[in-house]
């Protein structure tokens, strides 16, 4: 009887330490995130202006509207990447929701823009996109970043549990691989018509990817799927940048 009392006393002893697991909390969307977004967008615009002497630069065809729209998308992508890094430092996984993978995919476009602008400033060559060492280096960077983008989307297709998101990531990976095929045609195809067919086909595959992701997002909204705001930021940035890219291609192809 006394032994049972002693066991009970030991269970209730104040000196017995209890292990308490504190789960990290997701940050809610706040005014600080709006300030962060404004700062990231301003930082990107300032960077492009400095590296291009106040002009929109070679990547934008000297189109102010295209420069502004693309800059807003890339600045938003930078905001999302900072938010993901901050969440990761607070104990969350780097990628949790489908939108996180789309944000990382958009990050490859941001890296290409930044690296490309720096290469223009450092190399200072007029034939940057010709078959010069600088031109070949730019093509190498373009190919590497597209390969990284493909790997991100394929990894996302394996990691996500939603079947419709898996399909969308696979379609996105195919769309990301098409520009590599186009680059190959431009480099080796001698007939201009073959090159044009490759370029147009690549862009329309990108359009299919945009439509698929849009349909999946609408299905999630209709099904009342709950995601954190970082997911929607990633989805929005990806759709924005890819839509602008396709729209600018259509403009330069048919109306310019």
Secondary structure, DSSP 4 states (H G I P E B T S, - for coil): -HHHHHHHHHHT-TTS------PPPPPPP-HHHHHHHHHHHHHHHHHHHHHTTTS--GGGTT-HHHHHHHHHHHHHHHHHHHHHHHHHHTT--S--SHHHHHHHHHHHHHHHHHHHHHHHHHH--TTTTSSSHHHHHHHHHHHHHHHHHHHHHHHHHHH---HHHHHHHHHHHHHHHHHHHHHHHHHH---HHHHHHHHHHHHHHHHHHHHHHHHHHHHHHHTT----HHHHHHHHHHHHHHHHHHHHHHIIIII-
